[in-house]
Amino acid sequence: MYYELDEIKDYIVHILKRNGFRVKKDFRCPEGWIDIAGFKMGFSVGIEIGNPEIVIPKLMSYPFNVRIVVTEDTSDKVTDKNVIVTNINGLCKALKIDCSPPFDEWLKDKQDKDYRFYQIALKHLTKVFSNDIVAKRAIDAIVYLYMAEEVIEDYSGKVTERIPFVRLYPTLVECGLAVRDTKELIKPKTFMTSLTRDGVRIAKVAIREKLKDNRDEINKIIEEIGKEIVFVITMGLAERKGLVLREMNIVEAEISGKSLDEIYYSILPIFANIDIDDILKMFYRKPFTPLTALCKVMSYTVFYHKARKLLERLFMIGLASKVPVYDYYGEFLGYEYKTSKEIAGILSKSAYANIDDGIIRKFQNILQLAFLKPSETKDLEIAMERGIVRKKAGGLEIVDRERFKEFIKARMARILAEAVADIIS
């Protein structure tokens, strides 16, 4: 499906542009990425390709005037959420726009300029390295840089951890596929390396090819980890350009039992070893919805090791980057796993979990209390009765910081236990 999906997306982009739309492919919305968003004179349309049950909730998270799901189903319908479900040939009828040429004709005449550029670049790299294996390794380096966004290229001896593909970066720079930046003015020895626009074009095609070649392995990984858990991870780890998992010291606890109490007591050790401030820092100056906030905390607590396993498995097949992170002085801080929005989009189309709205509201309430935002909830009432917080002009004030932290952690653990029970039931 991966290659066909890309062709359908390109066709829809082509048709919308011909009809005067400003088009954004892989449009970032509050709960992931929408395949295509179109904007025209105060009108907006969001279009997703795939299973309506999985993609409709994502479409609903952004205020499009019209939402459309393109499927292989030949019968058109409108869901109870006013989402139009149709096939590729019914898309233009739904939008009341001109749809020429039809998809099949467009596909016959399609010229993939990016793929042609990719082949030319691969031939050039083979000539530069005098070795086709090393040239393909250079393509892997380009994909790695695309997912990582920027990596350190160090010749000072300060950096202790191995930098992936570092010996190939100078040649990529010489070929105009990567660029360096440094803060050192005299004889620089440390660079930050990232891709040029041509490098990005190559990376996108290479990722498309990797997705096509690894479709069975990706499905196998999703099945092993669990579709519902993959949904939580992709929702919780989504950032501006893809998924990001930061390395943290999280206790690995076996979630045992099916009753709420059994699950709650099995995950308590995870929260006992976490500083709640480390969790709350993840939300500073970053947009989130109640659902994505819940999924983020789950991804960094009860499902942290599942998330790490998912991204490690993707890393092993070249679809994620494991990036060493350093401070300004070259001190190693740990690793981040990153994968691109294209790969995150494929994962999000393959996994879904329906988390009860009541659980999401409960988590929103405890998160508001954690950020000291006044909201008349049962949690605030209990915290005030116990003398942990009190009201003051304009907001709330913590009376006992340690007890406050423990209260927030205990309530979060209980709510997450409810979410886990809801997902695995």
Buried (B, 14 or more C-beta within 10 A) or exposed (E): BBEEBBBBBBBBBBBBEEBEBEBBBBBBBBBBBBBBBBBBEEEBBBBBBBEBEBBBBBBBBBEBEBBBBBBEEEEBEEEEEEBBBBBBBBBBEBBEBEBEBEBEEBBEEEEBEEBEBBEEBBEEBBEBBEEEEBBBBBBBBBBBBBBBBEBBBBEEEBBEBEBBBBEBBBBBBEBEBBBBEEEEEEEEEBBBBBBBEBBBBBBBBBBBBBBEEBBEBBEEBBEEBBBBBBBBBBBBBBEEBBBBBBBEEBBEBEBEEEEBEBBBBBBBBBBEEBEBEEBBEBBEEEEBBBBBBBBBBBBBBBBBBBBBBBBBBBBEBBBBBBBBBBEEEBEEEEBBBBBBBBBBBBBBBBBBBEBEEEBBEBBBBBBBBBEEEBEEBEBBEBBBEEEBBEEEEEEBEBBBEEBBBBBBBBBBBBBBBBBBBBBEE
